Amino acid sequence: VECVSVYAFSLENFKRSEEEVNTLMHLAAEKLRELTVDADGKLKRDQVAVRVLGDLRRLPSEVQKAAAEVELATMQHKKAVLNVCFAYTGRNDMLQAMHAV
């Protein structure tokens, strides 16, 4: 398997209570930081690049920072890709793609 996508947090999840969203965002930042720490361990051994996708502008700054750090730490890994999707919906993704064209 060369590519795995994990759908971590859709736009609809922002409708949850503020406390729940904040807890999930803190957990997301923590887990992304753990992947950054592991960038020289299993991720390097298996050459897995981590990509964080979606409308990242909607995420708290701590999650945006952790996402950027793990992407930077693993950008040279070329054997496999782990896509972690945040703040996504099929409709929103299509709209973003149309605006990019």
N, C-alpha and C positions, 0 to 999 in steps of 0.2 A: 504494500500500500504506500503510494507516494504522496497522497494528499488526503487529509482528514479535515472536515469542517465541523465545528462545534457551535451550535446556536445557543449562545449564553444568555441573551437578554434582549427580547424584542421591544419595539416601541410600545406595544400594549402593556408591557410590564410596568411602565411608568405610571399606570393607572392605579397601581397598588398604593397602600398607605405610605406616607412620607418616611415613616420609621422603617418600614420593610425595604423600600427602595434604598435608603441610606445604608442599611445593613448589608444589602446585596452588593451595592457599589463598593463599600469598604472591603468586603470579601473578595470581590473581583480584583481590586487593586492589590490586595495581599497575595492572591494566587498568581497574578501576573508578575509581581516582584519575585515570588518563589521560582517562577520559570526563568527569570533573569539570572538569579543566583545559580540555577542549574545549567545555564548556557554553556559552561565549560565542563559539564558532567555528561549526563545521558544525552542531552540535546546535541552536544558537540560530537560525542561518540557516534550517534546515529545520524548526524548531519541534518537535524530538523530545524528548519526556519519557522519562526512563529510570526504570523501576520494577524493583526487585529483589524477587522473590517466592520463597516457600518457607518452610521452618522455619528462619528465620535465627538462632534461638537456638542452633542446633547449629554455627554457624560461629564461627571465631575472632574476637575483638574487632576486629582490624584490618580484617577483611572487613566486619563489621557497620558499623563506622565509615565505611569507604569507600562502602558501599551507601547509608547515610543521607546522606552528603555529596552524592553524585551525584543522588539523588532530590530533595534540597532545591535543588540548583543548577539543576535542569531542571523543577521543578514548575510553572512558569508557561508552559512550552511546550505548545501545545495542538493542533498539527496531526497529530502522529503519536506512537506509543508504542513503545518498545523494552522488552520484558519480558525480564529476565535471571533465569532460574530456578535456584535453589540448594536443596540438601537437600530434594528432593521425591520423592515416588512417588505414583502415582494413589491407592493405598490410604490413605496418610498424609494426603493432601490431602482425601479424603472424610471421614476421621475428624476432622480439624480443622474442617471445615465443619459436621459434625454437632454438635460440641461448642460451636460458636459460636451455634447456633440455640437 
